[in-house]
Structure formats: structure tokens, C-alpha cells
């Protein structure tokens, strides 16, 4: 699968610490390799069509869409804030 990033994702990425970015890179590698990778806990978001969420760490989440063979990264950040604006 390929990955593309929205402007919102790029902006949110800049706000992460280096440690958080390292965790996110690992999560992204796992996401591209296997969407069902257990630690990611990927699930479809309720109340929002076509948007998925994945766990980066205990407190970090990322949201994305799947368009064909491309994962479109939408947002990343703290759990509640990120899921409020997927």
C-alpha cells in the first residue's frame, strides 16, 4: 500500500515530540504491512463514513481513509482531540 498525507496530518505531525514521531513511524510501518496488526487496534470510526482510527500509543491516535491501494492519513495526535476532528 501507498501512503499520502493531508495538510492537517502534516501540521499535526510537526506538533509531535521526537519520541512520538518514532512511535508513529513504527505504527505506520505496521499499518502498511498489515491493517490488522493487533497492537494498532484499527477500527472504523462510528458516525463517520469511510474513516478509520489506529492506535499509535496509549495516548496517541491517527485517523485515515483507504482509497484503493492508498492509505490517506488524515490526523494524528492526542486521543480525544484527534478523534473529535478525524
C-alpha positions as CSV (number, residue, x, y, z in Angstrom):
1,X,0.0,0.0,0.0
2,X,1.0,3.6,-0.6
3,X,0.6,6.4,1.9
4,X,-0.4,10.0,1.4
5,X,-0.9,12.7,4.0
6,X,-3.4,15.5,4.2
7,X,-2.3,19.1,5.1
8,X,-3.9,18.6,8.6
9,X,-1.9,15.4,9.2
10,X,1.3,17.2,8.2
11,X,0.6,20.1,10.5
12,X,-0.3,17.8,13.4
13,X,2.9,15.8,12.7
14,X,5.0,18.9,13.4
15,X,3.5,19.2,16.8
16,X,4.6,15.7,17.9
17,X,7.7,15.2,20.0
18,X,10.6,13.2,18.5
19,X,9.6,10.2,20.7
20,X,6.0,10.4,19.5
21,X,7.2,10.6,15.9
22,X,9.3,7.4,16.4
23,X,6.2,5.6,17.8
24,X,4.2,6.9,14.9
25,X,6.7,5.8,12.3
26,X,6.6,2.3,13.8
27,X,2.8,2.3,13.7
28,X,2.8,3.5,10.1
29,X,5.2,0.7,9.1
30,X,2.9,-1.8,10.7
31,X,-0.2,-0.3,9.2
32,X,1.2,-0.5,5.6
33,X,2.3,-4.1,6.2
34,X,-0.9,-5.4,7.9
35,X,-4.0,-3.3,8.6
36,X,-5.0,-6.0,11.1
37,X,-1.8,-5.7,13.1
38,X,-3.1,-6.3,16.6
39,X,-1.3,-3.5,18.5
40,X,-2.8,-0.9,16.2
41,X,-6.3,-1.8,17.1
42,X,-7.6,-0.5,13.8
43,X,-11.3,0.1,13.7
44,X,-13.9,2.0,11.7
45,X,-14.9,5.2,13.4
46,X,-18.6,5.4,14.5
47,X,-20.7,8.1,13.0
48,X,-18.2,8.9,10.2
49,X,-18.2,7.1,6.9
50,X,-15.0,5.7,5.4
51,X,-12.7,6.9,8.2
52,X,-10.7,4.6,10.4
53,X,-8.7,5.1,13.5
54,X,-5.5,3.3,14.7
55,X,-3.6,3.4,18.0
56,X,-0.1,4.8,17.9
57,X,0.4,4.6,21.7
58,X,-1.7,4.7,24.8
59,X,-2.4,8.4,24.3
60,X,-1.9,8.9,20.6
61,X,-4.3,8.1,17.7
62,X,-4.2,8.6,14.0
63,X,-7.1,8.6,11.6
64,X,-7.1,7.6,7.9
65,X,-9.1,6.6,4.9
66,X,-8.4,3.8,2.4
67,X,-8.7,4.8,-1.3
68,X,-7.9,1.8,-3.5
69,X,-4.3,0.9,-2.6
70,X,-3.6,4.1,-0.8
71,X,-3.9,5.0,2.9
72,X,-4.8,8.7,3.2
73,X,-3.5,9.9,6.6
74,X,-6.0,12.5,8.0
75,X,-4.9,13.4,11.5
76,X,-2.6,12.3,14.4
77,X,-2.4,13.4,18.0
78,X,-3.9,13.1,21.4
79,X,-6.7,10.6,21.6
80,X,-9.7,12.8,22.3
81,X,-8.6,15.7,20.2
82,X,-7.7,13.6,17.2
83,X,-10.9,11.6,17.3
84,X,-13.0,14.7,17.6
85,X,-11.6,16.0,14.3
86,X,-10.9,12.9,12.2
